[in-house]
């Protein structure tokens, strides 16, 4: 393996590592947002705490106006 090939391989690995870090950062941000939104939902509608996800979805579909 030539020096140029080694450098190219290292650059590719650095890019892959940076992309992986970005994916982790985005995942953590999404998780935080979902937790915060869920907490707000439970605060505003305490009855949703005991609902299963499907029941919650149906409940919200009935309560909220539809947007097309």
N, C-alpha and C positions, 0 to 999 in steps of 0.2 A: 504494500500500500504506500503510495507516494505521500509526500508531505501535503500536497494540495488536496488529495483525497481525504486525508485525516482532518484537515481544516474544514473541508466541506461537511464531513460527517459530524464534527463537533458543532458546527453552525446549525445543522439540522437538529441535533439533539437539544441545543439551547433553545431553538424555536419551539420544539415540541414541549419542552419544560415550561416555557413561558405561556404557551397555549393551555397547558394543563393547569397552571396557576390561575390563569384567567377564568377557566371553567369552574374551578373551586371557588374563586371569589364571587362569580355570578351565582353559583349554587347557594352560597352562604347568604348573599344579599336577598335572594328569592325566599329562602327559608325564613329569614328575619321578617321580611315583608308579610309573608303568609301568617306567621305567628302574630304579628301586630294586628293584621286585619281580622284574624280569628278572635283575638281578644276584644277588639272593638265590637265585632258582631255579637259576642256573648254579653258584652256590657249593655248594648242597646236592646238585644232580644234574649233575655236570660233563658227563655224556654228552649232555645236551640242547644243548650249544653247537653241535654239528654238525647238528642236526635242522632240517628245514624246519618252518614253522608247522603244517602239517597233520599231519606226523609227530609233532610235539610234542603236539598236541592228542590224537591217538590214544593216544600213550604215557601221557599223564596220565589219560585216561579209563579205561585198563586198570589203572593203578596205584592210583588213588584210589577210595575207596568212593563209590557213587552216593548223592546226596541227592535225595529226591523231595519 
